[in-house]
Amino acid sequence: MIKSHICVDLGEHSMVSNRHPKHSTLRSIVIYLSGLGFTKSEADVNLYHIVVDGKFLILILYVDDLILIGDEQLIRSCKGI
């Protein structure tokens, strides 16, 4: 059951400039998330997920925000990265 969510503002590291993604920034984020164990969705390039100790965490990249949905304890540990 999904218990919590959080939205993180990426601020100056925004992937969008003049309505076009900064491909090098996006590529860096994809590599970083993959290194953390996140799996990229085949359905949406901005959707990632990971399962930790049976707990599901969904990560969505939206403009200059990062949205985490899942178990509250897992979200809190993710914020500490």
N, CA, C and O atoms as a Tinker XYZ file with bonds, in Angstrom:
   324  protein
     1  N      0.837000   -1.179000    0.000000    73     2
     2  CA     0.000000    0.000000    0.000000    64     1     3
     3  C      0.881000    1.242000    0.000000    63     2     4     5
     4  O      1.840000    1.322000    0.767000    81     3
     5  N      0.567000    2.199000   -0.844000    73     3     6
     6  CA     1.320000    3.434000   -0.914000    64     5     7
     7  C      0.915000    4.323000    0.248000    63     6     8     9
     8  O     -0.260000    4.651000    0.413000    81     7
     9  N      1.897000    4.710000    1.051000    73     7    10
    10  CA     1.609000    5.451000    2.267000    64     9    11
    11  C      1.939000    6.936000    2.176000    63    10    12    13
    12  O      1.333000    7.742000    2.882000    81    11
    13  N      2.881000    7.310000    1.326000    73    11    14
    14  CA     3.345000    8.680000    1.365000    64    13    15
    15  C      3.924000    9.085000    0.020000    63    14    16    17
    16  O      4.165000    8.247000   -0.850000    81    15
    17  N      4.141000   10.373000   -0.131000    73    15    18
    18  CA     4.811000   10.887000   -1.322000    64    17    19
    19  C      5.530000   12.177000   -0.961000    63    18    20    21
    20  O      5.238000   12.809000    0.054000    81    19
    21  N      6.464000   12.550000   -1.802000    73    19    22
    22  CA     7.197000   13.797000   -1.587000    64    21    23
    23  C      7.562000   14.375000   -2.942000    63    22    24    25
    24  O      7.762000   13.631000   -3.903000    81    23
    25  N      7.648000   15.666000   -3.025000    73    23    26
    26  CA     8.056000   16.348000   -4.250000    64    25    27
    27  C      9.313000   17.150000   -3.941000    63    26    28    29
    28  O      9.316000   17.961000   -3.016000    81    27
    29  N     10.371000   16.934000   -4.700000    73    27    30
    30  CA    11.643000   17.608000   -4.484000    64    29    31
    31  C     11.906000   18.546000   -5.647000    63    30    32    33
    32  O     11.899000   18.114000   -6.800000    81    31
    33  N     12.138000   19.823000   -5.368000    73    31    34
    34  CA    12.432000   20.800000   -6.407000    64    33    35
    35  C     13.898000   20.682000   -6.799000    63    34    36    37
    36  O     14.777000   20.814000   -5.948000    81    35
    37  N     14.172000   20.434000   -8.082000    73    35    38
    38  CA    15.541000   20.305000   -8.560000    64    37    39
    39  C     16.186000   21.662000   -8.802000    63    38    40    41
    40  O     17.388000   21.731000   -9.057000    81    39
    41  N     15.409000   22.746000   -8.728000    73    39    42
    42  CA    15.915000   24.108000   -8.809000    64    41    43
    43  C     16.799000   24.376000  -10.005000    63    42    44    45
    44  O     16.405000   24.150000  -11.149000    81    43
    45  N     18.006000   24.864000   -9.728000    73    43    46
    46  CA    18.915000   25.254000  -10.800000    64    45    47
    47  C     19.374000   24.076000  -11.645000    63    46    48    49
    48  O     19.940000   24.269000  -12.720000    81    47
    49  N     19.137000   22.859000  -11.170000    73    47    50
    50  CA    19.532000   21.673000  -11.920000    64    49    51
    51  C     18.381000   21.189000  -12.809000    63    50    52    53
    52  O     18.357000   20.033000  -13.232000    81    51
    53  N     17.447000   22.071000  -13.080000    73    51    54
    54  CA    16.280000   21.733000  -13.891000    64    53    55
    55  C     16.681000   21.117000  -15.218000    63    54    56    57
    56  O     17.665000   21.516000  -15.841000    81    55
    57  N     15.892000   20.132000  -15.636000    73    55    58
    58  CA    16.149000   19.467000  -16.909000    64    57    59
    59  C     15.483000   20.191000  -18.062000    63    58    60    61
    60  O     15.662000   19.812000  -19.220000    81    59
    61  N     14.727000   21.215000  -17.764000    73    59    62
    62  CA    13.992000   21.882000  -18.828000    64    61    63
    63  C     14.469000   23.322000  -18.972000    63    62    64    65
    64  O     14.518000   24.074000  -17.999000    81    63
    65  N     14.812000   23.685000  -20.171000    73    63    66
    66  CA    15.206000   25.040000  -20.483000    64    65    67
    67  C     14.600000   25.379000  -21.839000    63    66    68    69
    68  O     14.847000   24.686000  -22.826000    81    67
    69  N     13.822000   26.427000  -21.885000    73    67    70
    70  CA    13.139000   26.794000  -23.125000    64    69    71
    71  C     12.301000   25.637000  -23.677000    63    70    72    73
    72  O     12.211000   25.440000  -24.889000    81    71
    73  N     11.691000   24.878000  -22.760000    73    71    74
    74  CA    10.791000   23.770000  -23.086000    64    73    75
    75  C     11.486000   22.567000  -23.727000    63    74    76    77
    76  O     10.810000   21.674000  -24.236000    81    75
    77  N     12.799000   22.526000  -23.713000    73    75    78
    78  CA    13.529000   21.388000  -24.259000    64    77    79
    79  C     14.429000   20.815000  -23.177000    63    78    80    81
    80  O     15.091000   21.569000  -22.464000    81    79
    81  N     14.466000   19.484000  -23.040000    73    79    82
    82  CA    15.300000   18.892000  -21.994000    64    81    83
    83  C     16.779000   19.126000  -22.252000    63    82    84    85
    84  O     17.238000   19.131000  -23.395000    81    83
    85  N     17.501000   19.316000  -21.184000    73    83    86
    86  CA    18.955000   19.359000  -21.271000    64    85    87
    87  C     19.407000   17.905000  -21.271000    63    86    88    89
    88  O     19.446000   17.264000  -20.221000    81    87
    89  N     19.747000   17.387000  -22.438000    73    87    90
    90  CA    20.006000   15.961000  -22.584000    64    89    91
    91  C     21.164000   15.474000  -21.723000    63    90    92    93
    92  O     21.111000   14.356000  -21.210000    81    91
    93  N     22.212000   16.282000  -21.551000    73    91    94
    94  CA    23.329000   15.839000  -20.721000    64    93    95
    95  C     22.906000   15.717000  -19.264000    63    94    96    97
    96  O     23.342000   14.799000  -18.570000    81    95
    97  N     22.061000   16.633000  -18.791000    73    95    98
    98  CA    21.555000   16.558000  -17.422000    64    97    99
    99  C     20.651000   15.356000  -17.255000    63    98   100   101
   100  O     20.755000   14.630000  -16.267000    81    99
   101  N     19.767000   15.142000  -18.209000    73    99   102
   102  CA    18.872000   13.994000  -18.154000    64   101   103
   103  C     19.668000   12.700000  -18.161000    63   102   104   105
   104  O     19.372000   11.787000  -17.390000    81   103
   105  N     20.663000   12.612000  -19.014000    73   103   106
   106  CA    21.510000   11.417000  -19.092000    64   105   107
   107  C     22.209000   11.181000  -17.751000    63   106   108   109
   108  O     22.298000   10.042000  -17.293000    81   107
   109  N     22.700000   12.241000  -17.125000    73   107   110
   110  CA    23.368000   12.112000  -15.829000    64   109   111
   111  C     22.411000   11.595000  -14.762000    63   110   112   113
   112  O     22.780000   10.751000  -13.946000    81   111
   113  N     21.187000   12.103000  -14.772000    73   111   114
   114  CA    20.189000   11.655000  -13.801000    64   113   115
   115  C     19.845000   10.190000  -14.026000    63   114   116   117
   116  O     19.724000    9.433000  -13.064000    81   115
   117  N     19.686000    9.780000  -15.276000    73   115   118
   118  CA    19.371000    8.383000  -15.603000    64   117   119
   119  C     20.494000    7.467000  -15.115000    63   118   120   121
   120  O     20.227000    6.422000  -14.523000    81   119
   121  N     21.734000    7.850000  -15.358000    73   119   122
   122  CA    22.885000    7.053000  -14.919000    64   121   123
   123  C     22.927000    6.980000  -13.396000    63   122   124   125
   124  O     23.181000    5.916000  -12.831000    81   123
   125  N     22.680000    8.100000  -12.734000    73   123   126
   126  CA    22.689000    8.141000  -11.273000    64   125   127
   127  C     21.598000    7.236000  -10.694000    63   126   128   129
   128  O     21.862000    6.449000   -9.785000    81   127
   129  N     20.379000    7.346000  -11.215000    73   127   130
   130  CA    19.277000    6.530000  -10.717000    64   129   131
   131  C     19.529000    5.047000  -10.967000    63   130   132   133
   132  O     19.223000    4.216000  -10.112000    81   131
   133  N     20.078000    4.711000  -12.118000    73   131   134
   134  CA    20.405000    3.313000  -12.416000    64   133   135
   135  C     21.441000    2.790000  -11.427000    63   134   136   137
   136  O     21.359000    1.648000  -10.973000    81   135
   137  N     22.412000    3.633000  -11.099000    73   135   138
   138  CA    23.432000    3.254000  -10.130000    64   137   139
   139  C     22.879000    3.004000   -8.740000    63   138   140   141
   140  O     23.442000    2.224000   -7.971000    81   139
   141  N     21.776000    3.668000   -8.418000    73   139   142
   142  CA    21.114000    3.461000   -7.129000    64   141   143
   143  C     20.224000    2.218000   -7.136000    63   142   144   145
   144  O     19.732000    1.794000   -6.090000    81   143
   145  N     20.020000    1.636000   -8.325000    73   143   146
   146  CA    19.198000    0.433000   -8.417000    64   145   147
   147  C     17.804000    0.657000   -8.967000    63   146   148   149
   148  O     17.015000   -0.285000   -9.032000    81   147
   149  N     17.478000    1.883000   -9.367000    73   147   150
   150  CA    16.168000    2.164000   -9.947000    64   149   151
   151  C     16.076000    1.559000  -11.342000    63   150   152   153
   152  O     17.062000    1.518000  -12.078000    81   151
   153  N     14.900000    1.097000  -11.692000    73   151   154
   154  CA    14.628000    0.549000  -13.019000    64   153   155
   155  C     13.783000    1.549000  -13.791000    63   154   156   157
   156  O     12.769000    2.035000  -13.290000    81   155
   157  N     14.202000    1.853000  -15.004000    73   155   158
   158  CA    13.481000    2.797000  -15.864000    64   157   159
   159  C     12.263000    2.105000  -16.473000    63   158   160   161
   160  O     12.355000    0.970000  -16.940000    81   159
   161  N     11.148000    2.779000  -16.466000    73   159   162
   162  CA     9.917000    2.246000  -17.042000    64   161   163
   163  C     10.014000    2.175000  -18.558000    63   162   164   165
   164  O     10.589000    3.060000  -19.192000    81   163
   165  N      9.454000    1.130000  -19.130000    73   163   166
   166  CA     9.377000    1.033000  -20.582000    64   165   167
   167  C      8.221000    1.876000  -21.119000    63   166   168   169
   168  O      8.185000    2.203000  -22.306000    81   167
   169  N      7.284000    2.223000  -20.252000    73   167   170
   170  CA     6.096000    2.968000  -20.662000    64   169   171
   171  C      6.312000    4.481000  -20.677000    63   170   172   173
   172  O      5.693000    5.187000  -21.473000    81   171
   173  N      7.194000    4.988000  -19.794000    73   171   174
   174  CA     7.387000    6.431000  -19.670000    64   173   175
   175  C      8.841000    6.703000  -19.293000    63   174   176   177
   176  O      9.344000    6.138000  -18.322000    81   175
   177  N      9.513000    7.557000  -20.047000    73   175   178
   178  CA    10.935000    7.839000  -19.806000    64   177   179
   179  C     11.186000    8.584000  -18.503000    63   178   180   181
   180  O     12.329000    8.649000  -18.050000    81   179
   181  N     10.154000    9.144000  -17.891000    73   179   182
   182  CA    10.297000    9.899000  -16.645000    64   181   183
   183  C      9.874000    9.109000  -15.416000    63   182   184   185
   184  O      9.784000    9.669000  -14.324000    81   183
   185  N      9.616000    7.820000  -15.578000    73   183   186
   186  CA     9.108000    6.981000  -14.498000    64   185   187
   187  C     10.126000    5.901000  -14.158000    63   186   188   189
   188  O     10.598000    5.182000  -15.039000    81   187
   189  N     10.460000    5.793000  -12.874000    73   187   190
   190  CA    11.423000    4.810000  -12.387000    64   189   191
   191  C     10.832000    4.124000  -11.163000    63   190   192   193
   192  O      9.949000    4.669000  -10.501000    81   191
   193  N     11.322000    2.930000  -10.868000    73   191   194
   194  CA    10.877000    2.255000   -9.653000    64   193   195
   195  C     12.009000    1.407000   -9.085000    63   194   196   197
   196  O     12.966000    1.054000   -9.774000    81   195
   197  N     11.859000    1.097000   -7.812000    73   195   198
   198  CA    12.802000    0.224000   -7.119000    64   197   199
   199  C     12.032000   -0.487000   -6.013000    63   198   200   201
   200  O     11.090000    0.067000   -5.447000    81   199
   201  N     12.438000   -1.714000   -5.710000    73   199   202
   202  CA    11.860000   -2.463000   -4.596000    64   201   203
   203  C     12.987000   -2.722000   -3.602000    63   202   204   205
   204  O     14.012000   -3.311000   -3.947000    81   203
   205  N     12.783000   -2.273000   -2.361000    73   203   206
   206  CA    13.772000   -2.445000   -1.303000    64   205   207
   207  C     13.092000   -3.155000   -0.144000    63   206   208   209
   208  O     12.114000   -2.656000    0.413000    81   207
   209  N     13.609000   -4.315000    0.215000    73   207   210
   210  CA    13.032000   -5.104000    1.316000    64   209   211
   211  C     11.523000   -5.288000    1.145000    63   210   212   213
   212  O     10.768000   -5.202000    2.114000    81   211
   213  N     11.096000   -5.537000   -0.076000    73   211   214
   214  CA     9.687000   -5.757000   -0.361000    64   213   215
   215  C      8.840000   -4.495000   -0.421000    63   214   216   217
   216  O      7.625000   -4.568000   -0.609000    81   215
   217  N      9.476000   -3.335000   -0.261000    73   215   218
   218  CA     8.760000   -2.057000   -0.311000    64   217   219
   219  C      9.028000   -1.390000   -1.656000    63   218   220   221
   220  O     10.171000   -1.299000   -2.105000    81   219
   221  N      7.965000   -0.934000   -2.280000    73   219   222
   222  CA     8.016000   -0.356000   -3.618000    64   221   223
   223  C      8.161000    1.153000   -3.529000    63   222   224   225
   224  O      7.460000    1.799000   -2.750000    81   223
   225  N      9.073000    1.725000   -4.328000    73   223   226
   226  CA     9.251000    3.169000   -4.394000    64   225   227
   227  C      9.184000    3.589000   -5.854000    63   226   228   229
   228  O      9.891000    3.040000   -6.699000    81   227
   229  N      8.336000    4.557000   -6.143000    73   227   230
   230  CA     8.172000    5.087000   -7.496000    64   229   231
   231  C      8.783000    6.480000   -7.530000    63   230   232   233
   232  O      8.560000    7.287000   -6.627000    81   231
   233  N      9.551000    6.756000   -8.571000    73   231   234
   234  CA    10.178000    8.052000   -8.754000    64   233   235
   235  C      9.745000    8.601000  -10.100000    63   234   236   237
   236  O      9.870000    7.927000  -11.122000    81   235
   237  N      9.237000    9.822000  -10.100000    73   235   238
   238  CA     8.784000   10.473000  -11.326000    64   237   239
   239  C      9.541000   11.784000  -11.484000    63   238   240   241
   240  O      9.608000   12.583000  -10.550000    81   239
   241  N     10.111000   12.007000  -12.668000    73   239   242
   242  CA    10.738000   13.279000  -12.991000    64   241   243
   243  C      9.696000   14.108000  -13.731000    63   242   244   245
   244  O      9.149000   13.670000  -14.743000    81   243
   245  N      9.424000   15.306000  -13.225000    73   243   246
   246  CA     8.423000   16.167000  -13.844000    64   245   247
   247  C      8.954000   17.590000  -13.882000    63   246   248   249
   248  O      9.067000   18.237000  -12.841000    81   247
   249  N      9.275000   18.079000  -15.056000    73   247   250
   250  CA     9.852000   19.398000  -15.290000    64   249   251
   251  C     11.069000   19.570000  -14.387000    63   250   252   253
   252  O     12.104000   18.957000  -14.646000    81   251
   253  N     10.978000   20.390000  -13.327000    73   251   254
   254  CA    12.131000   20.548000  -12.444000    64   253   255
   255  C     11.857000   19.980000  -11.053000    63   254   256   257
   256  O     12.420000   20.440000  -10.060000    81   255
   257  N     10.989000   18.981000  -10.999000    73   255   258
   258  CA    10.656000   18.314000   -9.745000    64   257   259
   259  C     10.959000   16.830000   -9.828000    63   258   260   261
   260  O     10.971000   16.231000  -10.903000    81   259
   261  N     11.199000   16.264000   -8.673000    73   259   262
   262  CA    11.382000   14.830000   -8.529000    64   261   263
   263  C     10.319000   14.391000   -7.536000    63   262   264   265
   264  O     10.289000   14.884000   -6.409000    81   263
   265  N      9.455000   13.482000   -7.930000    73   263   266
   266  CA     8.342000   13.061000   -7.089000    64   265   267
   267  C      8.583000   11.619000   -6.666000    63   266   268   269
   268  O      8.797000   10.747000   -7.508000    81   267
   269  N      8.549000   11.369000   -5.352000    73   267   270
   270  CA     8.716000   10.039000   -4.798000    64   269   271
   271  C      7.393000    9.578000   -4.215000    63   270   272   273
   272  O      6.741000   10.313000   -3.473000    81   271
   273  N      7.003000    8.367000   -4.550000    73   271   274
   274  CA     5.752000    7.797000   -4.031000    64   273   275
   275  C      6.065000    6.408000   -3.500000    63   274   276   277
   276  O      6.667000    5.594000   -4.200000    81   275
   277  N      5.661000    6.134000   -2.271000    73   275   278
   278  CA     5.901000    4.820000   -1.695000    64   277   279
   279  C      5.864000    4.856000   -0.187000    63   278   280   281
   280  O      5.263000    5.744000    0.418000    81   279
   281  N      6.513000    3.882000    0.408000    73   279   282
   282  CA     6.572000    3.743000    1.847000    64   281   283
   283  C      7.300000    4.943000    2.465000    63   282   284   285
   284  O      8.368000    5.334000    1.995000    81   283
   285  N      6.720000    5.519000    3.514000    73   283   286
   286  CA     7.276000    6.733000    4.116000    64   285   287
   287  C      8.709000    6.537000    4.611000    63   286   288   289
   288  O      9.552000    7.413000    4.418000    81   287
   289  N      8.987000    5.420000    5.234000    73   287   290
   290  CA    10.333000    5.157000    5.743000    64   289   291
   291  C     11.335000    5.055000    4.591000    63   290   292   293
   292  O     12.462000    5.535000    4.710000    81   291
   293  N     10.941000    4.444000    3.498000    73   291   294
   294  CA    11.803000    4.318000    2.337000    64   293   295
   295  C     12.065000    5.691000    1.700000    63   294   296   297
   296  O     13.176000    5.974000    1.254000    81   295
   297  N     11.041000    6.527000    1.665000    73   295   298
   298  CA    11.205000    7.888000    1.134000    64   297   299
   299  C     12.181000    8.667000    2.007000    63   298   300   301
   300  O     13.059000    9.363000    1.497000    81   299
   301  N     12.027000    8.550000    3.317000    73   299   302
   302  CA    12.938000    9.266000    4.221000    64   301   303
   303  C     14.384000    8.814000    4.031000    63   302   304   305
   304  O     15.300000    9.636000    4.066000    81   303
   305  N     14.590000    7.528000    3.832000    73   303   306
   306  CA    15.958000    7.031000    3.627000    64   305   307
   307  C     16.491000    7.477000    2.271000    63   306   308   309
   308  O     17.689000    7.721000    2.126000    81   307
   309  N     15.619000    7.584000    1.284000    73   307   310
   310  CA    16.017000    8.042000   -0.040000    64   309   311
   311  C     16.430000    9.503000    0.004000    63   310   312   313
   312  O     17.373000    9.894000   -0.685000    81   311
   313  N     15.756000   10.307000    0.786000    73   311   314
   314  CA    16.087000   11.737000    0.907000    64   313   315
   315  C     17.457000   11.930000    1.509000    63   314   316   317
   316  O     18.080000   12.970000    1.297000    81   315
   317  N     17.947000   10.946000    2.261000    73   315   318
   318  CA    19.244000   11.057000    2.897000    64   317   319
   319  C     20.414000   10.747000    1.980000    63   318   320   321
   320  O     21.570000   10.872000    2.384000    81   319
   321  N     20.128000   10.346000    0.757000    73   319   322
   322  CA    21.188000    9.976000   -0.200000    64   321   323
   323  C     21.960000   11.207000   -0.591000    63   322   324
   324  O     22.896000   11.121000   -1.386000    81   323
